Every structure is written in C-alpha cells, then in structure tokens.
Amino acid sequence: MGHFADERFRSLDDHIRHYEDALAALHGFYRANENQVSREQFHLLTKPLMKRIHGIQALEWIPRVPADDLPAFEARTQKTYLGFQITRRDKQGLMSPVIPAGDHFPVYFVEPFQGNEAAFGFDLASDPERLDALNQSRDTSQLVASARITLVQETESQYGMLMFLPVFEHGITTNSTEARRKHLRGFILGVFRLGDIVEQALASLAPRDVDLLLVDITERETPELLAFHSDNGGRETVPETELVMLGNRHPDTHEQTMQVAGRTWSMVLVPGVAYPQRSRFWLHPTMALIGVLLSSVMAAYLGAVLSRKAEVEHAVRQRTIDLTGAVTRLSRTEADLRVANTKLDYLSRVDELTGLANRRSFDETLDREFRRARRKAASLSLILCDIDHFKQYNDRYGHPAGDLCLQLISDTIRATFRRGGDQPTRYGGEEFAIIISDAEPQAVVQTAEKLRRDVIVMQLPHEDSKTDLFVSVSLGVAFYHPERHHSITELISDTDAALYEAKHLGRNRVVVAEG
C-alpha cells in the first residue's frame, strides 16, 4: 500500500504544482506590464497553458471594480457583449444584478469561454467563501486556495476550488496590508473541478484496487470531502459522511497530507474492491451471525459428501486457476513494459516544455537527412531561430512567463512548419532549429519570413526589448550544397553565421547564408 500511495501522492502533488506554475506565468505578464492586458492577449497567453496542463476548468482575469465605476464598466463591456451585467447568485440559485457597494470582482476574461459562460460577469465578492479567499490573497500578496465550493458553471455534482493570485498597480511597493488594499488591480484566477484534478492525476497510473479520498482538513474539527475516486468505479455511490469516516475504521488505511495554496489537504487510500459496500454489510451483527451459521452448516455438509476424487479435482482446478492467473499477470506486466518503453523512447526525443523535438532527435534527423541529400542530390535546408533579448524578457517577467513565451513561439513554429518534410526542434534555451527536406529555397525563405511576421503579430509584450515593443525573433537560413558542405558541422556553421548576421543587423529579420 505504501508504494501505491506514494506514486498517487506524487502525481497529485505534481499536478497541483503545475497549476500553481500556470497562474505564476500569467501573473508575470500582469505584474510587469504598465498597460492593461487585452482580451486577445489573455487568450493567447492561456492557450498553451490549457493545452499543456490538463485538469484546469478555466483561467480567468478578475478586475477590481469599485462601486462608483460599476455603471461605466458595464457600459464599456456591453459594446462587445450585449446585455453584460455584473451578477450575483440569489438564495434561489438564480443570477441577478449586483447592488453596487464597496469593491466588486467580476469574472471578466475567462478561457476557455465555452463551458464557462455562466461564470462570465459573476461577482466573486458576492459569495462569502470566495470573498474570504480573495481577501486573504490580497492582504498576504500570496497564492490562496478557497475552501470547497460549487462552481457557478458546474452542471454535475463535483465540488470546485479556486486559486487566487493578486495583481497590484505597476511599480507600486506593497509591503503593507494598507498599501495592498489601496493598489490592488485584480486577480489571476484558476478554476478547478476537484474530481477532475484527481482523475487527471491518476490517469497515467495502473489501477491498484484502492479507493482514494481527498479531504480538506484545514479546519480539523470539520473536515470536508473534496473528491472520491475508486479504481473500481463508483465515485457517487457512497454517502459523504461514511467516506470521511472510512479512513478512520479500516486497519490498512494510508494517509498523506499536502499544502495547497494555504490549505491542508489529506489524501486517504483504502484498499479493497467496493470496500464501503462490503463493510456496511458485514458490520451489521445480525448479518455476521447468519454468515457464521451458514459457514458451519456448509462445512459439515461438504465434509460428509466430498470424496477424495472431488478433493483432487478441486485441487487441480485451483492449481489451473492459479497458473492461468500467473500467466495473465505476466502478460499484463510484459504489455505494461512495452507501453512504458514506447513512451520512454518517445519522451527521450521530445522537449518536455515545448513538445517539439529535442536536441537528440535533431541530431538523428539531420544526420539521416544529410546523408540522404548527399546520396540522392536532394534539397536540404536548415533554419536557426533565436528569440531576441530573451534574457531581458526573463529578468522582467519572470521564468514562468519565460516558459510560457517559449511555448507560444513553439506553437507558432509548429503551425508554420507543418509539412511532412519539416522538423521543428528546440535547439537549446531560447533557440530553435527547423530541418526542411525537399523544398525550394525560395519557399523556405518565404516561410521563414512568415514565421518572423507571425511572432510580431502575436504582440507578446516585451518592454525591455531593444528591437521592438513586442517579442521578436531573428532567423538564419542555409541550404545544403554538396561542394561546400562536406559535413553536418559545416552546414550548421553556415546557418549559425547567418543567424549571427541577422542579430548584428538589428535583429527581427531573416538572413540567408552566402553560397
């Protein structure tokens, strides 16, 4: 049980940390930008996060809207979204307009919008549990998770949870609670369905016939069930009160705690197929007595009527079952190992952050294509692409935002070079390489120029760039020539020289190697 518990705990904890990193990446852009992030930019920033990190219901921007500004705020939004209102949920569970008072915190940007429409415009300050987490995050300037809640957009019966990360006015020192309350701009918000979090964390793990309970024990006097997962199904089959007590009465229970943005969660593992149903049956004293009596009668009967032949036949059948089970388990183990080896081989050739091919895959592919080009006199092109002033970008916006920038550039490269003969690669750090087979030189240069323009069109802010107001890239291009390139090293060297020239000429440009 200990090993199974550890792998489940690590997977769940890793997923939680990825969610925190996603919020930190968005926070870096808001913290460093003097200007407001637009709805289009927010969509652009969140897209790779949602693609890479599974289990997020929504990422949102929650602005602070003082009561005096509420009418003007609604009027501006209604120019794009007719009928927009800041709303609250009344006692009947219906949405109604808020009554202006104090500060309001509506859901303003939400990605993805589909599936989260009901949350658009909802005032988080109108709900006590949301407001409590919001205030704690603001006053501490820290990432804070809410207690369990029912999401506005929930259509099933899962519990939800919010993570708040405050954003303050640019350039303002917020080393006191008073300053934080005065200069708060809003919040980066992560929205999560707790059952989905558990399902995603366990998706890659083999079933082990255990039930998992996720419990919030921040208030130890009143622990709250967050989610329940059974390897044998039945998430909703067991009453919550019995689930919370389940771990306390089973001798093989395993429990580990984790800290989640200011709250304490407990992961409880209980062994056994449909254990709650079995335990409720056998814990009843009458049923236990009947079971003992029936066992005694059956034992006496069997002892009287079973012959030696029947005993031998039973032993043979049992041995056959054991051997069949052993063969089945061995086959499953071999299949699991084949799947694991295939996955490991794939991961060894892919860059974890961007999903592009990694340097090992680049070396193997370029070696193969170089030999093919030399043998068949086929065309081969190489592009090296570098993000301009990326160190300054990391210094200003933070490394989580830097990782997000790399993912956005990677997605753009992948979308631009998508022929069967193209292999985009993360070459190292902020540098990318694209191997292009069987393409005309003019088409290669045009595609490289398209990539450069597409990066600028993203309008990813880079206020410390000496080249542009937005993130840009420089590209060097070289074409294989049999009489000039006698080795792969020479082709790479020519491409690198073209990239250096692009930087020397002012960056944000494409330069083709001579020859």
C-alpha positions as CSV (number, residue, x, y, z in Angstrom):
1,M,0.0,0.0,0.0
2,G,2.9,2.4,0.8
3,H,4.3,2.3,-2.7
4,F,0.9,2.7,-4.3
5,A,0.1,5.6,-2.0
6,D,3.5,7.3,-2.7
7,E,3.0,7.2,-6.5
8,R,-0.5,8.6,-6.2
9,F,0.5,11.3,-3.8
10,R,3.4,12.4,-6.1
11,S,1.2,12.5,-9.1
12,L,-1.4,14.6,-7.4
13,D,1.1,16.9,-5.9
14,D,2.8,17.4,-9.3
15,H,-0.5,18.3,-10.9
16,I,-1.1,20.9,-8.2
17,R,2.3,22.4,-8.7
18,H,1.7,22.7,-12.4
19,Y,-1.5,24.6,-11.7
20,E,0.4,27.0,-9.5
21,D,3.1,27.5,-12.2
22,A,0.4,28.3,-14.7
23,L,-1.0,31.1,-12.5
24,A,2.5,32.3,-11.9
25,A,3.2,32.6,-15.6
26,L,0.1,34.7,-16.2
27,H,0.9,36.8,-13.1
28,G,4.3,37.6,-14.6
29,F,2.8,39.4,-17.6
30,Y,0.3,41.4,-15.5
31,R,2.9,42.3,-12.9
32,A,5.4,43.6,-15.5
33,N,3.0,45.4,-17.9
34,E,2.2,49.0,-17.3
35,N,-0.6,48.8,-19.8
36,Q,-3.7,46.5,-19.4
37,V,-3.5,43.1,-20.9
38,S,-6.2,42.8,-23.7
39,R,-8.7,40.0,-24.0
40,E,-6.9,38.8,-27.2
41,Q,-3.6,38.7,-25.4
42,F,-5.1,36.8,-22.5
43,H,-6.5,34.3,-24.9
44,L,-3.0,34.0,-26.5
45,L,-1.3,33.6,-23.1
46,T,-3.6,31.0,-21.7
47,K,-3.9,28.8,-24.9
48,P,-0.6,26.9,-24.4
49,L,-1.2,26.6,-20.7
50,M,-4.6,24.9,-21.2
51,K,-3.1,22.7,-23.8
52,R,-0.1,21.5,-21.7
53,I,-1.7,21.4,-18.3
54,H,-4.7,19.2,-18.0
55,G,-7.4,19.4,-15.3
56,I,-7.9,23.2,-15.4
57,Q,-11.6,24.2,-15.7
58,A,-10.8,27.8,-16.5
59,L,-8.2,30.6,-16.2
60,E,-9.6,34.0,-15.5
61,W,-8.8,37.7,-15.0
62,I,-10.8,39.2,-12.2
63,P,-10.5,43.1,-12.2
64,R,-11.3,45.2,-9.2
65,V,-14.3,47.4,-10.0
66,P,-15.2,50.0,-7.3
67,A,-19.0,50.6,-6.9
68,D,-18.7,54.1,-8.3
69,D,-17.2,52.7,-11.6
70,L,-19.6,49.8,-12.0
71,P,-22.1,51.5,-14.4
72,A,-19.2,52.7,-16.7
73,F,-17.5,49.3,-16.5
74,E,-20.7,47.6,-17.6
75,A,-21.3,50.1,-20.4
76,R,-17.8,49.6,-21.8
77,T,-18.2,45.8,-21.8
78,Q,-21.7,46.0,-23.4
79,K,-20.1,47.4,-26.5
80,T,-18.7,44.0,-27.1
81,Y,-21.0,41.8,-25.1
82,L,-24.6,43.0,-25.3
83,G,-26.5,42.8,-22.1
84,F,-23.4,42.2,-19.9
85,Q,-24.0,42.7,-16.2
86,I,-22.1,42.0,-13.1
87,T,-24.2,39.4,-11.3
88,R,-24.6,37.5,-8.0
89,R,-26.4,34.3,-7.2
90,D,-29.5,34.8,-5.1
91,K,-31.0,32.4,-2.5
92,Q,-32.8,30.5,-5.1
93,G,-29.6,29.9,-7.0
94,L,-30.5,32.3,-9.9
95,M,-28.3,35.0,-11.3
96,S,-29.4,38.6,-10.6
97,P,-27.6,42.0,-10.9
98,V,-25.5,43.1,-8.0
99,I,-26.3,46.0,-5.8
100,P,-23.4,48.5,-6.1
101,A,-21.5,48.5,-2.8
102,G,-17.8,48.5,-2.0
103,D,-15.5,46.8,-4.5
104,H,-16.7,44.2,-7.0
105,F,-14.6,41.4,-8.6
106,P,-16.4,40.1,-11.7
107,V,-15.2,37.3,-14.0
108,Y,-14.0,39.4,-16.9
109,F,-11.6,37.3,-19.0
110,V,-12.3,33.5,-19.0
111,E,-10.6,30.9,-21.0
112,P,-11.9,28.7,-22.4
113,F,-15.2,30.6,-22.7
114,Q,-17.1,27.6,-23.9
115,G,-18.3,25.6,-20.9
116,N,-17.7,28.6,-18.6
117,E,-20.3,31.1,-20.0
118,A,-22.3,31.0,-16.8
119,A,-19.3,32.5,-14.8
120,F,-18.9,35.5,-17.1
121,G,-19.7,38.6,-15.1
122,F,-20.2,36.7,-11.8
123,D,-19.0,38.9,-8.8
124,L,-16.7,36.8,-6.6
125,A,-17.2,39.3,-3.8
126,S,-20.9,38.4,-3.6
127,D,-20.1,34.9,-2.2
128,P,-18.7,34.7,1.4
129,E,-16.4,31.7,0.7
130,R,-14.9,33.2,-2.4
131,L,-14.6,36.6,-0.7
132,D,-12.8,35.1,2.2
133,A,-10.1,33.6,-0.1
134,L,-10.0,36.7,-2.2
135,N,-9.3,39.0,0.9
136,Q,-6.7,36.6,2.3
137,S,-4.8,36.6,-1.1
138,R,-5.0,40.4,-1.3
139,D,-3.8,41.0,2.2
140,T,-0.9,38.5,2.1
141,S,0.0,39.0,-1.5
142,Q,0.2,35.3,-1.8
143,L,-1.5,32.5,-3.8
144,V,-4.5,31.4,-1.9
145,A,-6.9,28.5,-2.5
146,S,-10.6,28.7,-1.5
147,A,-12.4,26.1,0.6
148,R,-14.5,23.7,-1.5
149,I,-17.3,25.4,-3.4
150,T,-19.9,24.7,-6.0
151,L,-18.8,26.4,-9.2
152,V,-21.2,28.7,-11.0
153,Q,-20.7,26.7,-14.2
154,E,-21.0,23.3,-12.5
155,T,-23.5,21.0,-14.3
156,E,-22.9,17.8,-12.5
157,S,-22.2,17.2,-8.8
158,Q,-18.5,17.8,-8.4
159,Y,-17.0,20.2,-5.9
160,G,-14.8,23.0,-7.1
161,M,-11.9,25.1,-5.9
162,L,-10.5,28.5,-6.8
163,M,-6.9,29.7,-6.6
164,F,-6.3,33.5,-6.3
165,L,-3.1,35.4,-7.2
166,P,-3.3,39.2,-6.7
167,V,-2.0,41.7,-9.1
168,F,-1.1,45.2,-7.9
169,E,-0.6,48.5,-9.7
170,H,2.6,48.6,-11.7
171,G,5.7,49.9,-9.9
172,I,3.9,50.3,-6.5
173,T,5.6,49.0,-3.3
174,T,3.1,46.8,-1.5
175,N,4.8,45.9,1.7
176,S,1.8,46.6,4.0
177,T,-1.7,45.5,4.1
178,E,-3.0,49.0,3.7
179,A,-0.9,49.5,0.5
180,R,-2.1,46.2,-0.9
181,R,-5.8,47.1,-0.4
182,K,-5.3,50.5,-1.9
183,H,-3.3,49.5,-5.0
184,L,-5.0,46.2,-5.9
185,R,-5.7,45.8,-9.7
186,G,-7.3,42.4,-9.6
187,F,-6.6,38.7,-9.5
188,I,-5.4,35.9,-11.7
189,L,-7.8,33.1,-11.0
190,G,-7.6,29.4,-11.5
191,V,-10.8,27.4,-11.5
192,F,-10.8,23.7,-10.8
193,R,-13.2,20.8,-10.5
194,L,-11.8,18.7,-7.8
195,G,-12.9,15.4,-9.2
196,D,-11.3,16.2,-12.5
197,I,-8.0,17.0,-10.7
198,V,-7.9,13.6,-9.1
199,E,-8.9,11.8,-12.4
200,Q,-6.1,13.6,-14.3
201,A,-3.6,12.8,-11.6
202,L,-4.4,9.1,-11.6
203,A,-5.0,8.7,-15.4
204,S,-1.5,7.5,-16.1
205,L,-1.3,5.1,-13.1
206,A,-2.2,1.5,-13.3
207,P,-5.4,0.6,-11.2
208,R,-4.4,-1.0,-7.8
209,D,-7.8,-1.8,-6.3
210,V,-7.8,1.1,-3.9
211,D,-10.2,3.9,-3.1
212,L,-8.9,7.4,-2.8
213,L,-10.5,10.1,-0.7
214,L,-9.3,13.7,-0.9
215,V,-10.2,15.6,2.2
216,D,-9.7,19.3,3.2
217,I,-8.5,19.2,6.8
218,T,-7.6,22.9,7.2
219,E,-10.4,23.1,9.7
220,R,-9.7,19.8,11.5
221,E,-12.9,19.9,13.6
222,T,-14.9,19.9,10.3
223,P,-13.0,18.1,7.6
224,E,-14.7,18.4,4.1
225,L,-14.6,15.7,1.4
226,L,-13.3,17.2,-1.8
227,A,-13.3,14.2,-4.1
228,F,-13.6,10.4,-4.1
229,H,-12.1,8.0,-6.7
230,S,-12.4,4.3,-6.8
231,D,-10.3,2.1,-9.1
232,N,-13.5,0.0,-9.5
233,G,-15.7,3.0,-10.2
234,G,-18.5,4.4,-8.0
235,R,-17.5,8.0,-7.3
236,E,-21.0,8.9,-6.3
237,T,-22.1,5.6,-4.7
238,V,-21.0,6.3,-1.1
239,P,-22.5,8.9,1.2
240,E,-20.1,11.7,2.2
241,T,-20.4,11.1,5.9
242,E,-19.3,7.5,5.5
243,L,-16.5,8.4,3.2
244,V,-15.0,10.8,5.7
245,M,-15.2,8.1,8.4
246,L,-14.0,5.3,6.1
247,G,-10.3,6.0,6.6
248,N,-10.6,6.0,10.4
249,R,-12.0,2.5,10.7
250,H,-10.0,0.4,8.2
251,P,-6.7,-1.0,9.5
252,D,-4.9,-0.7,6.2
253,T,-5.7,3.0,5.6
254,H,-2.8,5.1,4.3
255,E,-2.8,8.8,4.6
256,Q,-0.6,11.7,3.4
257,T,-1.1,15.4,3.7
258,M,-0.1,18.2,1.3
259,Q,-0.1,22.0,1.4
260,V,-2.2,23.6,-1.3
261,A,-2.0,27.4,-1.5
262,G,-2.6,28.0,2.2
263,R,-4.9,25.0,2.8
264,T,-4.1,21.5,4.1
265,W,-5.4,18.5,2.1
266,S,-5.3,14.9,3.2
267,M,-5.1,12.0,0.6
268,V,-6.5,8.9,2.2
269,L,-6.2,5.5,0.5
270,V,-8.3,2.5,1.5
271,P,-7.8,-1.0,-0.1
272,G,-10.4,-3.3,-1.4
273,V,-13.0,-3.8,-4.2
274,A,-16.1,-1.7,-3.4
275,Y,-15.0,-1.7,0.2
276,P,-17.7,0.7,1.5
277,Q,-20.5,-1.7,0.4
278,R,-18.8,-4.7,1.9
279,S,-18.0,-3.1,5.2
280,R,-21.6,-1.9,5.7
281,F,-22.9,-5.4,5.1
282,W,-20.5,-7.3,7.4
283,L,-20.5,-4.7,10.2
284,H,-24.2,-5.5,10.9
285,P,-24.1,-8.0,13.9
286,T,-27.2,-10.0,12.6
287,M,-25.6,-10.5,9.2
288,A,-22.3,-11.6,10.8
289,L,-24.1,-14.2,12.9
290,I,-26.0,-15.5,9.9
291,G,-22.8,-15.7,8.0
292,V,-21.1,-17.8,10.8
293,L,-24.1,-20.3,11.0
294,L,-24.2,-20.7,7.2
295,S,-20.5,-21.4,7.1
296,S,-20.7,-24.0,9.8
297,V,-23.6,-25.9,8.0
298,M,-21.9,-25.8,4.7
299,A,-18.6,-27.0,6.2
300,A,-20.3,-30.0,7.8
301,Y,-22.2,-30.9,4.6
302,L,-19.1,-30.7,2.4
303,G,-17.1,-32.7,4.8
304,A,-19.6,-35.5,4.6
305,V,-20.2,-35.7,0.9
306,L,-16.9,-34.8,-0.7
307,S,-14.9,-37.8,-1.8
308,R,-11.2,-38.0,-2.3
309,K,-11.8,-37.7,-6.0
310,A,-13.6,-34.4,-5.6
311,E,-10.8,-33.1,-3.4
312,V,-8.3,-33.9,-6.1
313,E,-10.4,-32.4,-8.8
314,H,-10.8,-29.3,-6.7
315,A,-7.0,-29.1,-6.2
316,V,-6.4,-29.5,-9.9
317,R,-8.9,-26.8,-10.8
318,Q,-7.4,-24.4,-8.2
319,R,-3.9,-25.0,-9.5
320,T,-5.1,-24.4,-13.0
321,I,-6.7,-21.1,-11.9
322,D,-3.5,-20.1,-10.1
323,L,-1.4,-20.9,-13.2
324,T,-3.8,-19.0,-15.5
325,G,-3.8,-16.1,-13.2
326,A,0.0,-16.1,-13.1
327,V,0.2,-16.2,-16.9
328,T,-2.3,-13.4,-17.2
329,R,-0.4,-11.2,-14.7
330,L,2.9,-11.9,-16.6
331,S,1.3,-11.0,-19.9
332,R,-0.1,-7.8,-18.4
333,T,3.3,-7.0,-17.0
334,E,5.0,-7.6,-20.3
335,A,2.4,-5.4,-22.1
336,D,2.9,-2.6,-19.5
337,L,6.6,-2.8,-20.0
338,R,6.2,-2.5,-23.8
339,V,3.9,0.5,-23.4
340,A,6.3,2.1,-20.9
341,N,9.3,1.5,-23.2
342,T,7.5,3.0,-26.1
343,K,6.5,6.0,-24.0
344,L,10.1,6.4,-22.7
345,D,11.5,6.3,-26.2
346,Y,9.1,9.0,-27.3
347,L,9.8,11.2,-24.3
348,S,13.6,10.8,-24.9
349,R,13.1,12.6,-28.2
350,V,10.7,15.3,-27.2
351,D,11.4,18.6,-25.4
352,E,9.2,18.5,-22.3
353,L,8.4,22.2,-22.1
354,T,7.5,22.9,-25.8
355,G,6.5,19.5,-27.1
356,L,8.9,20.0,-30.1
357,A,11.6,17.5,-31.0
358,N,14.7,17.8,-28.7
359,R,18.4,18.1,-29.5
360,R,18.8,14.3,-29.6
361,S,16.1,14.0,-32.2
362,F,17.5,16.9,-34.1
363,D,20.9,15.3,-34.3
364,E,19.5,12.0,-35.5
365,T,17.2,13.5,-38.1
366,L,19.8,15.9,-39.5
367,D,22.3,13.1,-39.8
368,R,19.8,11.0,-41.7
369,E,18.6,13.8,-44.0
370,F,22.2,15.0,-44.7
371,R,23.2,11.5,-45.8
372,R,20.1,11.2,-47.9
373,A,20.7,14.6,-49.5
374,R,24.3,13.7,-50.3
375,R,23.3,10.3,-51.7
376,K,20.4,11.4,-53.8
377,A,21.3,15.0,-54.5
378,A,18.1,16.0,-52.7
379,S,17.4,19.5,-51.3
380,L,18.0,20.2,-47.6
381,S,17.6,23.4,-45.7
382,L,18.4,24.4,-42.1
383,I,17.0,27.3,-40.2
384,L,18.2,28.6,-36.8
385,C,15.7,30.9,-34.9
386,D,16.5,32.8,-31.8
387,I,14.2,34.9,-29.6
388,D,15.5,38.4,-29.4
389,H,16.6,39.7,-26.0
390,F,15.2,36.7,-24.2
391,K,17.4,37.1,-21.1
392,Q,15.9,40.6,-20.5
393,Y,12.4,39.1,-21.0
394,N,13.1,36.5,-18.3
395,D,14.5,39.2,-16.0
396,R,11.5,41.4,-16.4
397,Y,8.6,39.0,-16.5
398,G,10.0,36.0,-14.5
399,H,10.9,32.5,-15.6
400,P,7.3,31.1,-15.6
401,A,6.4,33.8,-18.1
402,G,9.6,33.0,-20.0
403,D,8.5,29.3,-20.2
404,L,5.1,30.5,-21.5
405,C,6.8,32.6,-24.1
406,L,8.8,29.6,-25.3
407,Q,5.6,27.6,-25.6
408,L,3.9,30.3,-27.6
409,I,6.8,30.6,-30.0
410,S,7.0,26.8,-30.3
411,D,3.3,26.7,-31.2
412,T,3.8,29.3,-33.9
413,I,6.8,27.4,-35.3
414,R,4.8,24.2,-35.3
415,A,1.9,25.9,-37.1
416,T,4.2,27.4,-39.7
417,F,6.4,24.4,-40.5
418,R,3.9,21.5,-40.8
419,R,4.8,19.7,-44.0
420,G,5.9,16.1,-43.7
421,G,9.4,17.1,-44.5
422,D,9.7,19.7,-41.8
423,Q,11.0,19.0,-38.3
424,P,10.9,21.9,-35.8
425,T,13.2,21.4,-32.8
426,R,14.0,23.2,-29.6
427,Y,17.8,23.5,-30.2
428,G,18.6,24.8,-26.8
429,G,17.4,27.6,-24.4
430,E,15.6,30.2,-26.5
431,E,17.0,28.9,-29.8
432,F,15.0,26.7,-32.2
433,A,16.1,24.8,-35.4
434,I,14.0,23.6,-38.3
435,I,15.2,20.9,-40.7
436,I,13.4,21.1,-44.1
437,S,13.7,18.4,-46.7
438,D,12.6,18.6,-50.3
439,A,11.6,22.2,-50.5
440,E,12.7,25.0,-52.9
441,P,15.0,27.6,-51.4
442,Q,12.6,30.5,-52.2
443,A,9.7,28.7,-50.4
444,V,12.0,28.1,-47.4
445,V,12.9,31.8,-47.1
446,Q,9.3,32.9,-47.6
447,T,8.2,30.5,-44.8
448,A,10.9,31.8,-42.5
449,E,9.8,35.4,-43.2
450,K,6.2,34.3,-42.4
451,L,7.3,32.9,-39.0
452,R,9.0,36.2,-38.2
453,R,5.9,38.2,-39.0
454,D,3.6,35.8,-37.2
455,V,5.6,36.2,-34.0
456,I,5.3,40.0,-34.2
457,V,1.6,39.7,-34.9
458,M,1.1,37.9,-31.6
459,Q,2.0,41.2,-29.9
460,L,3.5,39.5,-26.9
461,P,4.7,42.5,-24.8
462,H,8.4,42.9,-24.3
463,E,9.0,46.2,-22.7
464,D,12.8,45.7,-22.2
465,S,13.5,44.7,-25.8
466,K,15.8,47.0,-27.7
467,T,14.3,45.8,-31.0
468,D,10.6,46.1,-30.8
469,L,7.7,46.7,-28.3
470,F,6.9,43.0,-28.7
471,V,8.7,39.7,-28.7
472,S,10.5,39.2,-32.0
473,V,12.8,36.5,-33.5
474,S,15.9,36.5,-35.7
475,L,16.5,33.7,-38.2
476,G,19.4,32.4,-40.1
477,V,18.9,30.1,-43.2
478,A,21.3,27.9,-45.0
479,F,20.9,25.4,-47.9
480,Y,22.9,22.3,-48.4
481,H,25.5,22.4,-51.3
482,P,27.5,19.2,-52.0
483,E,30.6,21.0,-53.0
484,R,30.5,23.3,-50.0
485,H,29.1,21.2,-47.1
486,H,31.2,18.1,-46.6
487,S,29.9,17.6,-43.1
488,I,26.9,18.4,-41.0
489,T,29.1,20.7,-38.9
490,E,29.8,22.9,-41.9
491,L,26.0,23.2,-42.7
492,I,25.3,24.2,-39.1
493,S,28.2,26.6,-39.1
494,D,26.8,28.4,-42.1
495,T,23.3,28.6,-40.6
496,D,24.7,29.9,-37.4
497,A,26.7,32.6,-39.2
498,A,23.6,33.7,-41.0
499,L,21.8,34.0,-37.6
500,Y,24.7,36.0,-36.2
501,E,24.4,38.4,-39.1
502,A,20.7,38.8,-38.5
503,K,21.4,39.8,-35.0
504,H,24.2,42.1,-36.0
505,L,22.0,43.9,-38.5
506,G,19.5,44.8,-35.8
507,R,17.5,41.5,-35.1
508,N,13.9,40.8,-36.1
509,R,14.9,39.7,-39.6
510,V,15.8,36.7,-41.8
511,V,19.3,36.4,-43.2
512,V,20.3,33.7,-45.8
513,A,23.8,32.3,-45.7
514,E,26.1,33.1,-48.6
515,G,26.7,30.4,-51.2
